[in-house]
């Protein structure tokens, strides 16, 4: 195999892998979003109401009972959003740091200006903050279906 073909096949493999991450993440998110959080919503609501009525904490076995009622919705949402964010972040990073010619995607180059380092760092911090906010929103919204909101 010639060197240019080998370089092109590496590029195609990287682009294909990143596209697979993004598309599989989106597919998992769209598959899991309409799923119910619990197999029996009424039993899950009753279990949640019993645990918090009268200011008492959850009784022994409460978590096991709740786990039996859960579906794989939240796990699939977490996996899908993680795959999507990893694929998108790596695509942006490789697109910015690689040379902008076809066939040179795997060749990383150092940013030419100091400001690019700062912008990259700021974008990284903002991306982490955005990911934390999205994760918190997912975590806080998990009881909404149980409570009927």
Backbone as CSV, one residue per row, in Angstrom:
resi,resn,N_x,N_y,N_z,CA_x,CA_y,CA_z,C_x,C_y,C_z
1,UNK,0.856,-1.169,0.000,0.000,0.000,0.000,0.905,1.236,0.000
2,UNK,0.597,2.163,-0.858,1.416,3.375,-0.943,1.183,4.252,0.285
3,UNK,2.140,5.153,0.500,2.077,6.011,1.688,0.855,6.933,1.661
4,UNK,0.501,7.464,0.491,-0.663,8.358,0.414,-1.957,7.587,0.649
5,UNK,-2.038,6.350,0.162,-3.233,5.541,0.412,-3.347,5.167,1.881
6,UNK,-2.192,4.877,2.501,-2.198,4.542,3.919,-2.647,5.747,4.745
7,UNK,-2.175,6.934,4.391,-2.561,8.154,5.094,-4.060,8.407,4.913
8,UNK,-4.572,8.170,3.694,-5.987,8.366,3.437,-6.829,7.350,4.199
9,UNK,-6.361,6.115,4.323,-7.134,5.106,5.048,-7.145,5.401,6.544
10,UNK,-6.069,5.961,7.092,-6.057,6.360,8.499,-7.052,7.494,8.715
11,UNK,-7.046,8.462,7.804,-7.989,9.575,7.904,-9.420,9.074,7.824
12,UNK,-9.687,8.182,6.890,-11.041,7.656,6.736,-11.469,6.881,7.977
13,UNK,-10.542,6.147,8.582,-10.868,5.401,9.795,-11.184,6.342,10.953
14,UNK,-10.419,7.414,11.093,-10.661,8.375,12.177,-11.992,9.085,11.965
15,UNK,-12.229,9.554,10.762,-13.494,10.244,10.467,-14.670,9.284,10.654
16,UNK,-14.526,8.056,10.208,-15.584,7.063,10.373,-15.870,6.753,11.833
17,UNK,-14.815,6.642,12.631,-14.990,6.365,14.050,-15.688,7.527,14.764
18,UNK,-15.283,8.746,14.442,-15.931,9.914,15.057,-17.391,10.020,14.620
19,UNK,-17.653,9.752,13.357,-19.037,9.771,12.874,-19.858,8.676,13.554
20,UNK,-19.245,7.518,13.769,-19.928,6.428,14.466,-20.262,6.820,15.899
21,UNK,-19.337,7.496,16.586,-19.601,7.969,17.949,-20.781,8.931,17.965
22,UNK,-20.749,9.917,17.087,-21.800,10.940,17.070,-23.149,10.323,16.704
23,UNK,-23.178,9.517,15.659,-24.448,8.941,15.207,-25.009,7.920,16.190
24,UNK,-24.144,7.093,16.768,-24.648,6.124,17.739,-25.116,6.823,19.009
25,UNK,-24.441,7.910,19.397,-24.902,8.681,20.546,-26.268,9.291,20.296
26,UNK,-26.450,9.883,19.127,-27.755,10.458,18.782,-28.837,9.384,18.704
27,UNK,-28.495,8.235,18.141,-29.470,7.143,18.035,-29.907,6.672,19.424
28,UNK,-28.950,6.532,20.350,-29.305,6.115,21.704,-30.162,7.159,22.410
29,UNK,-29.841,8.425,22.212,-30.629,9.492,22.841,-32.066,9.484,22.303
30,UNK,-32.211,9.399,20.978,-33.552,9.404,20.395,-34.328,8.133,20.716
31,UNK,-33.622,7.022,20.920,-34.276,5.773,21.295,-34.750,5.821,22.751
32,UNK,-33.924,6.376,23.641,-34.221,6.333,25.072,-35.158,7.436,25.534
33,UNK,-35.185,8.552,24.838,-35.971,9.702,25.299,-37.454,9.378,25.497
34,UNK,-38.134,8.700,24.567,-39.565,8.445,24.799,-39.852,7.276,25.752
35,UNK,-38.816,6.551,26.168,-39.025,5.406,27.057,-39.483,5.887,28.430
36,UNK,-40.296,5.103,29.112,-40.649,5.463,30.491,-39.467,5.169,31.422
37,UNK,-39.392,5.909,32.513,-38.308,5.684,33.480,-38.552,4.447,34.328
38,UNK,-39.811,4.096,34.522,-40.158,2.968,35.370,-41.117,2.047,34.634
39,UNK,-41.074,0.767,34.970,-41.970,-0.199,34.341,-43.403,0.000,34.816
40,UNK,-43.556,0.393,36.064,-44.877,0.662,36.630,-44.826,2.039,37.280
41,UNK,-45.344,3.046,36.586,-45.268,4.419,37.069,-46.009,4.614,38.393
42,UNK,-47.153,3.975,38.524,-47.947,4.142,39.748,-47.209,3.565,40.957
43,UNK,-46.627,2.376,40.795,-45.881,1.763,41.902,-44.652,2.594,42.253
44,UNK,-43.983,3.160,41.249,-42.816,4.010,41.504,-43.219,5.284,42.228
45,UNK,-44.353,5.877,41.855,-44.840,7.072,42.544,-45.208,6.756,43.990
46,UNK,-45.869,5.615,44.194,-46.219,5.218,45.560,-44.972,4.987,46.400
47,UNK,-43.988,4.341,45.823,-42.737,4.076,46.534,-42.030,5.378,46.893
48,UNK,-42.030,6.333,45.959,-41.405,7.631,46.212,-42.177,8.406,47.276
49,UNK,-43.494,8.365,47.221,-44.309,9.071,48.213,-44.141,8.473,49.603
50,UNK,-44.072,7.145,49.701,-43.876,6.483,50.991,-42.536,6.848,51.607
51,UNK,-41.523,6.980,50.757,-40.185,7.255,51.268,-40.074,8.651,51.851
52,UNK,-40.795,9.599,51.298,-40.646,10.991,51.729,-41.816,11.504,52.550
53,UNK,-42.816,10.697,52.822,-43.939,11.165,53.633,-43.524,11.192,55.101
54,UNK,-43.890,12.229,55.768,-43.575,12.353,57.179,-42.125,12.701,57.452
55,UNK,-41.376,13.085,56.450,-39.988,13.482,56.651,-39.048,12.325,56.909
56,UNK,-39.497,11.104,56.692,-38.635,9.951,56.930,-37.781,9.675,55.712
57,UNK,-36.632,9.096,55.963,-35.759,8.688,54.860,-36.255,7.370,54.298
58,UNK,-35.642,6.939,53.245,-36.025,5.688,52.599,-35.789,4.519,53.549
59,UNK,-36.708,3.588,53.570,-36.586,2.420,54.439,-35.614,1.417,53.838
60,UNK,-35.283,0.410,54.632,-34.409,-0.650,54.142,-35.058,-1.339,52.947
61,UNK,-34.284,-1.547,51.926,-34.789,-2.202,50.730,-35.458,-1.266,49.743
62,UNK,-35.545,0.024,50.067,-36.204,0.977,49.180,-35.472,1.081,47.850
63,UNK,-34.163,1.164,47.905,-33.383,1.305,46.673,-33.502,0.053,45.800
64,UNK,-33.517,-1.107,46.443,-33.668,-2.352,45.673,-35.041,-2.419,45.015
65,UNK,-36.077,-2.014,45.764,-37.434,-2.010,45.189,-37.525,-1.034,44.019
66,UNK,-36.910,0.135,44.187,-36.934,1.139,43.113,-36.139,0.665,41.903
67,UNK,-35.015,0.000,42.165,-34.182,-0.503,41.064,-34.923,-1.549,40.238
68,UNK,-35.746,-2.347,40.885,-36.526,-3.364,40.166,-37.536,-2.730,39.204
69,UNK,-37.994,-1.525,39.562,-38.987,-0.842,38.729,-38.366,-0.031,37.597
70,UNK,-37.066,0.262,37.686,-36.412,1.116,36.689,-36.229,0.404,35.352
71,UNK,-36.271,1.191,34.298,-35.931,0.691,32.965,-34.505,1.154,32.639
72,UNK,-34.029,0.844,31.466,-32.676,1.234,31.074,-32.629,2.632,30.450
73,UNK,-33.695,3.397,30.577,-33.782,4.722,29.949,-32.632,5.638,30.359
74,UNK,-32.412,5.788,31.643,-31.397,6.731,32.110,-29.986,6.283,31.741
75,UNK,-29.738,4.991,31.788,-28.427,4.479,31.391,-28.176,4.726,29.902
76,UNK,-29.199,4.519,29.089,-29.053,4.761,27.652,-28.875,6.246,27.346
77,UNK,-29.576,7.104,28.088,-29.384,8.545,27.898,-27.963,8.969,28.268
78,UNK,-27.448,8.442,29.369,-26.078,8.773,29.766,-25.070,8.296,28.723
79,UNK,-25.231,7.059,28.269,-24.310,6.511,27.275,-24.407,7.283,25.966
80,UNK,-25.615,7.582,25.520,-25.788,8.308,24.267,-25.214,9.714,24.320
81,UNK,-25.467,10.424,25.410,-24.919,11.782,25.496,-23.407,11.761,25.623
82,UNK,-22.856,10.754,26.302,-21.395,10.651,26.402,-20.765,10.362,25.046
83,UNK,-21.326,9.419,24.313,-20.785,9.108,22.983,-20.882,10.311,22.051
84,UNK,-22.014,10.994,22.089,-22.187,12.164,21.233,-21.181,13.254,21.580
85,UNK,-21.029,13.554,22.866,-20.119,14.616,23.271,-18.667,14.273,22.996
86,UNK,-18.283,13.020,23.192,-16.909,12.608,22.881,-16.644,12.757,21.388
87,UNK,-17.557,12.262,20.561,-17.378,12.361,19.117,-17.350,13.795,18.632
88,UNK,-18.253,14.618,19.150,-18.295,16.022,18.729,-17.060,16.783,19.188
89,UNK,-16.638,16.561,20.430,-15.465,17.270,20.948,-14.194,16.877,20.191
90,UNK,-14.031,15.590,19.924,-12.840,15.162,19.183,-12.866,15.640,17.737
91,UNK,-14.042,15.699,17.145,-14.146,16.213,15.780,-13.738,17.679,15.729
92,UNK,-14.233,18.469,16.669,-13.877,19.890,16.710,-12.395,20.059,16.990
93,UNK,-11.866,19.299,17.944,-10.452,19.413,18.297,-9.555,19.010,17.131
94,UNK,-9.849,17.902,16.503,-9.036,17.471,15.364,-9.187,18.407,14.177
95,UNK,-10.382,18.939,13.983,-10.578,19.886,12.891,-9.809,21.175,13.092
96,UNK,-9.677,21.596,14.347,-8.978,22.844,14.623,-7.466,22.649,14.624
97,UNK,-7.010,21.549,15.191,-5.570,21.362,15.346,-4.906,20.656,14.176
98,UNK,-5.660,20.070,13.285,-5.030,19.401,12.151,-4.864,20.392,11.010
99,UNK,-3.977,20.045,10.110,-3.830,20.918,8.943,-5.101,20.808,8.118
100,UNK,-5.413,21.844,7.404,-6.705,21.929,6.727,-6.658,21.412,5.292
101,UNK,-5.809,20.450,5.052,-5.773,19.824,3.729,-6.338,18.424,3.825
102,UNK,-6.927,17.970,2.758,-7.455,16.613,2.719,-6.301,15.628,2.802
103,UNK,-6.455,14.623,3.583,-5.410,13.613,3.720,-4.434,13.899,4.833
104,UNK,-4.617,14.995,5.562,-3.677,15.339,6.622,-4.350,15.436,7.982
105,UNK,-5.510,14.824,8.152,-6.238,14.910,9.411,-5.458,14.363,10.601
106,UNK,-4.762,13.236,10.488,-4.070,12.725,11.664,-2.847,13.539,12.078
107,UNK,-2.374,14.440,11.241,-1.183,15.214,11.559,-1.597,16.419,12.396
108,UNK,-1.225,16.386,13.675,-1.583,17.487,14.570,-0.519,18.575,14.471
109,UNK,-0.937,19.805,14.560,0.005,20.911,14.558,-0.264,21.776,15.773
110,UNK,0.757,22.457,16.231,0.634,23.341,17.378,0.009,24.651,16.915
111,UNK,-0.929,25.204,17.700,-1.490,26.494,17.307,-0.393,27.552,17.192
112,UNK,-0.538,28.409,16.196,0.510,29.384,15.888,0.541,30.553,16.863
113,UNK,-0.553,30.869,17.503,-0.613,32.032,18.375,-0.950,31.619,19.808
114,UNK,-0.487,32.445,20.757,-0.791,32.187,22.163,-2.286,32.293,22.432
115,UNK,-2.933,33.192,21.727,-4.364,33.372,21.970,-5.155,32.114,21.636
116,UNK,-4.658,31.331,20.683,-5.349,30.082,20.348,-5.336,29.123,21.532
117,UNK,-4.217,29.098,22.287,-4.161,28.253,23.479,-5.209,28.702,24.498
118,UNK,-5.309,30.022,24.699,-6.276,30.541,25.662,-7.710,30.276,25.202
119,UNK,-7.967,30.477,23.920,-9.313,30.218,23.396,-9.646,28.737,23.535
120,UNK,-8.684,27.872,23.230,-8.897,26.433,23.368,-9.167,26.061,24.820
121,UNK,-8.415,26.653,25.744,-8.635,26.392,27.165,-9.980,26.886,27.647
122,UNK,-10.374,28.076,27.198,-11.677,28.627,27.581,-12.799,27.757,27.021
123,UNK,-12.656,27.329,25.774,-13.666,26.444,25.186,-13.740,25.113,25.929
124,UNK,-12.601,24.617,26.365,-12.585,23.373,27.134,-13.328,23.551,28.456
125,UNK,-13.051,24.634,29.160,-13.736,24.902,30.426,-15.237,25.088,30.196
126,UNK,-15.613,25.835,29.162,-17.027,26.027,28.865,-17.702,24.709,28.479
127,UNK,-16.977,23.876,27.743,-17.523,22.566,27.385,-17.745,21.682,28.592
128,UNK,-16.800,21.701,29.535,-16.962,20.923,30.770,-18.147,21.461,31.576
129,UNK,-18.253,22.786,31.682,-19.386,23.381,32.409,-20.709,23.028,31.742
130,UNK,-20.754,23.099,30.425,-21.969,22.746,29.699,-22.324,21.272,29.927
131,UNK,-21.315,20.407,29.876,-21.560,18.991,30.138,-22.075,18.746,31.544
132,UNK,-21.540,19.478,32.518,-22.018,19.329,33.895,-23.455,19.821,34.041
133,UNK,-23.784,20.914,33.378,-25.151,21.434,33.445,-26.125,20.464,32.787
134,UNK,-25.745,19.912,31.641,-26.608,18.935,30.957,-26.776,17.694,31.820
135,UNK,-25.678,17.227,32.420,-25.759,16.059,33.299,-26.629,16.317,34.515
136,UNK,-26.501,17.503,35.096,-27.331,17.857,36.251,-28.798,17.934,35.854
137,UNK,-29.076,18.510,34.687,-30.455,18.586,34.210,-31.032,17.190,34.002
138,UNK,-30.229,16.288,33.433,-30.692,14.904,33.259,-30.956,14.247,34.609
139,UNK,-30.038,14.448,35.563,-30.200,13.824,36.871,-31.404,14.378,37.621
140,UNK,-31.599,15.687,37.578,-32.717,16.287,38.302,-34.058,15.990,37.644
141,UNK,-34.066,15.751,36.350,-35.310,15.487,35.651,-35.740,14.047,35.672
142,UNK,-34.967,13.187,36.338,-35.298,11.757,36.312,-36.524,11.427,37.110
143,UNK,-36.869,12.213,38.092,-38.055,11.922,38.875,-39.314,12.544,38.306
144,UNK,-39.176,13.357,37.261,-40.335,14.048,36.708,-41.409,13.089,36.207
145,UNK,-40.987,12.031,35.533,-41.973,11.097,34.991,-42.668,10.340,36.122
146,UNK,-41.931,10.082,37.173,-42.520,9.365,38.310,-43.541,10.248,39.019
147,UNK,-43.211,11.524,39.167,-44.093,12.438,39.885,-45.227,12.941,38.997
148,UNK,-45.212,12.596,37.716,-46.283,13.003,36.814,-46.127,14.415,36.279
149,UNK,-44.904,14.974,36.308,-44.679,16.331,35.797,-44.457,16.318,34.306
